Amino acid sequence: MNGQLVTLADGDVSDWVGAVGAAGFFLLLTVIVWQVAATWRARMLAAREEQYKTLAARYAQLLEDNVELHRRSLEELQQTREELAKTRHSVGAMEKMMREIE
């Protein structure tokens, strides 16, 4: 080419090539950032889901414990009522016996 400068017929083409290249680069950067953010968000949602599962399991266990405590309380209340009925019967028998003695 004998040291001659080869030019294109239109000088604006190189400007367009640079603009398209820059736009492509920024588009690629945007897609990469978008995907990183989407991946991070998915991981956070998965971690939150796992925490909800753990919390639900803990709540279920506490609910079972509460039901067991309630059952025990009812049994103790029933025993107390039975003892109170026996005591009332005994007190009634003692009152009857004391009235008979008078």
Residue frames as qw, qx, qy, qz and C-alpha x, y, z in Angstrom:
[[0.000, 0.885, 0.466, 0.000, 0.00, 0.00, 0.00],
 [0.517, 0.440, 0.022, 0.734, 3.00, 2.26, -0.40],
 [0.262, -0.199, -0.396, 0.857, 2.46, 4.29, 2.71],
 [0.249, -0.310, -0.314, -0.862, -0.79, 5.62, 1.47],
 [0.278, 0.078, 0.669, -0.685, -3.62, 6.03, 3.92],
 [0.173, -0.306, -0.838, -0.418, -6.65, 4.00, 3.05],
 [0.269, 0.099, 0.403, -0.869, -9.85, 5.77, 3.95],
 [0.264, 0.450, 0.852, -0.033, -13.40, 4.68, 3.72],
 [0.100, 0.498, 0.482, 0.714, -15.75, 6.46, 1.46],
 [0.390, -0.775, -0.229, -0.441, -17.71, 7.68, 4.44],
 [0.247, 0.407, -0.601, 0.642, -15.77, 8.92, 7.51],
 [0.556, -0.371, 0.242, -0.703, -18.79, 8.54, 9.83],
 [0.875, -0.037, -0.451, -0.170, -18.72, 4.72, 9.66],
 [0.520, 0.154, -0.653, 0.529, -15.87, 4.46, 12.16],
 [0.243, -0.253, 0.372, -0.859, -17.87, 6.65, 14.55],
 [0.803, -0.131, -0.149, -0.562, -20.85, 4.32, 14.20],
 [0.785, 0.084, -0.598, 0.139, -18.70, 1.28, 14.81],
 [0.231, 0.208, -0.604, 0.734, -17.35, 2.82, 18.01],
 [0.482, -0.199, 0.196, -0.830, -20.83, 3.79, 19.17],
 [0.873, -0.060, -0.333, -0.353, -22.23, 0.32, 18.47],
 [0.644, 0.149, -0.652, 0.372, -19.24, -1.25, 20.24],
 [0.020, -0.216, 0.516, -0.828, -19.69, 0.98, 23.29],
 [0.680, -0.154, 0.006, -0.717, -23.43, 0.31, 23.35],
 [0.853, 0.028, -0.511, -0.101, -22.76, -3.42, 23.13],
 [0.421, 0.192, -0.665, 0.586, -20.25, -3.22, 25.95],
 [0.272, -0.180, 0.395, -0.859, -22.65, -1.29, 28.19],
 [0.806, -0.078, -0.225, -0.541, -25.44, -3.71, 27.29],
 [0.745, 0.081, -0.638, 0.177, -23.20, -6.63, 28.25],
 [0.156, 0.189, -0.596, 0.765, -22.34, -4.90, 31.54],
 [0.541, -0.171, 0.119, -0.815, -26.02, -4.26, 32.21],
 [0.862, -0.038, -0.413, -0.292, -26.89, -7.92, 31.61],
 [0.578, 0.133, -0.681, 0.431, -24.07, -9.08, 33.87],
 [0.097, -0.179, 0.480, -0.853, -25.11, -6.74, 36.69],
 [0.697, -0.120, -0.105, -0.699, -28.76, -7.78, 36.21],
 [0.833, 0.006, -0.549, -0.069, -27.88, -11.48, 36.44],
 [0.363, 0.150, -0.668, 0.633, -25.70, -10.97, 39.53],
 [0.337, -0.160, 0.311, -0.874, -28.55, -9.06, 41.20],
 [0.806, -0.069, -0.272, -0.521, -31.07, -11.76, 40.23],
 [0.712, 0.071, -0.667, 0.207, -28.81, -14.50, 41.58],
 [0.120, 0.163, -0.584, 0.786, -28.29, -12.59, 44.84],
 [0.550, -0.140, 0.096, -0.818, -32.02, -12.04, 45.18],
 [0.836, -0.026, -0.473, -0.278, -32.74, -15.73, 44.56],
 [0.533, 0.096, -0.705, 0.458, -30.23, -16.71, 47.23],
 [0.140, -0.152, 0.439, -0.875, -31.77, -14.29, 49.70],
 [0.719, -0.101, -0.126, -0.676, -35.26, -15.65, 48.98],
 [0.787, 0.025, -0.617, 0.003, -34.01, -19.21, 49.43],
 [0.298, 0.118, -0.662, 0.677, -32.42, -18.28, 52.75],
 [0.401, -0.131, 0.235, -0.875, -35.63, -16.57, 53.86],
 [0.804, -0.051, -0.388, -0.447, -37.63, -19.64, 52.82],
 [0.639, 0.052, -0.706, 0.302, -35.33, -21.84, 54.90],
 [0.009, 0.126, -0.531, 0.838, -35.77, -19.53, 57.89],
 [0.626, -0.113, -0.031, -0.771, -39.55, -19.72, 57.48],
 [0.806, -0.017, -0.573, -0.148, -39.38, -23.53, 57.39],
 [0.423, 0.080, -0.691, 0.581, -37.26, -23.55, 60.55],
 [0.241, -0.121, 0.326, -0.906, -39.64, -21.13, 62.24],
 [0.745, -0.092, -0.269, -0.603, -42.67, -23.21, 61.21],
 [0.724, -0.004, -0.678, 0.131, -41.04, -26.39, 62.58],
 [0.200, 0.088, -0.601, 0.768, -40.26, -24.60, 65.84],
 [0.470, -0.122, 0.088, -0.870, -43.81, -23.29, 66.07],
 [0.797, -0.079, -0.489, -0.346, -45.19, -26.79, 65.48],
 [0.567, 0.009, -0.710, 0.417, -42.99, -28.16, 68.27],
 [0.050, -0.084, 0.442, -0.892, -44.06, -25.40, 70.64],
 [0.634, -0.117, -0.173, -0.744, -47.68, -26.05, 69.75],
 [0.768, -0.073, -0.635, -0.047, -47.26, -29.75, 70.54],
 [0.352, 0.032, -0.643, 0.680, -45.60, -28.85, 73.85],
 [0.302, -0.120, 0.187, -0.927, -48.44, -26.46, 74.64],
 [0.753, -0.135, -0.393, -0.509, -51.04, -29.14, 73.89],
 [0.666, -0.048, -0.694, 0.268, -49.19, -31.57, 76.17],
 [0.113, 0.057, -0.507, 0.852, -49.07, -28.99, 78.97],
 [0.519, -0.135, -0.058, -0.842, -52.76, -28.29, 78.51],
 [0.776, -0.115, -0.579, -0.222, -53.54, -32.01, 78.70],
 [0.490, -0.023, -0.680, 0.545, -51.52, -32.33, 81.91],
 [0.145, -0.109, 0.299, -0.937, -53.29, -29.31, 83.40],
 [0.681, -0.154, -0.280, -0.659, -56.66, -30.85, 82.59],
 [0.729, -0.096, -0.671, 0.098, -55.62, -34.12, 84.23],
 [0.282, 0.008, -0.573, 0.769, -54.45, -32.27, 87.35],
 [0.372, -0.133, 0.061, -0.916, -57.68, -30.27, 87.41],
 [0.758, -0.161, -0.489, -0.400, -59.71, -33.47, 87.14],
 [0.607, -0.084, -0.685, 0.395, -57.74, -35.01, 90.01],
 [0.032, 0.075, -0.392, 0.916, -58.25, -31.87, 92.09],
 [0.573, -0.175, -0.173, -0.782, -61.99, -31.98, 91.43],
 [0.769, -0.152, -0.613, -0.093, -62.13, -35.63, 92.45],
 [0.439, -0.037, -0.614, 0.654, -60.19, -34.89, 95.64],
 [0.205, -0.126, 0.176, -0.954, -62.46, -31.92, 96.36],
 [0.702, -0.208, -0.378, -0.566, -65.54, -34.10, 95.88],
 [0.704, -0.140, -0.658, 0.229, -64.10, -36.68, 98.27],
 [0.215, 0.041, -0.466, 0.857, -63.25, -33.96, 100.78],
 [0.435, -0.191, -0.048, -0.879, -66.77, -32.52, 100.54],
 [0.771, -0.209, -0.535, -0.276, -68.21, -35.98, 101.03],
 [0.581, -0.085, -0.632, 0.505, -66.00, -36.54, 104.08],
 [0.022, -0.093, 0.303, -0.948, -66.84, -33.13, 105.54],
 [0.600, -0.217, -0.265, -0.723, -70.53, -33.83, 104.95],
 [0.762, -0.196, -0.617, 0.011, -70.22, -37.19, 106.68],
 [0.390, -0.028, -0.550, 0.738, -68.40, -35.57, 109.61],
 [0.262, -0.174, 0.084, -0.945, -71.09, -32.86, 109.90],
 [0.728, -0.236, -0.443, -0.467, -73.80, -35.52, 109.86],
 [0.687, -0.146, -0.639, 0.314, -71.98, -37.49, 112.54],
 [0.175, 0.048, -0.414, 0.892, -71.51, -34.36, 114.70],
 [0.476, -0.229, -0.111, -0.842, -75.21, -33.50, 114.37],
 [0.777, -0.227, -0.556, -0.190, -76.11, -37.02, 115.45],
 [0.524, -0.058, -0.604, 0.598, -73.85, -36.68, 118.49],
 [0.105, -0.186, 0.216, -0.953, -75.46, -33.42, 119.59]]
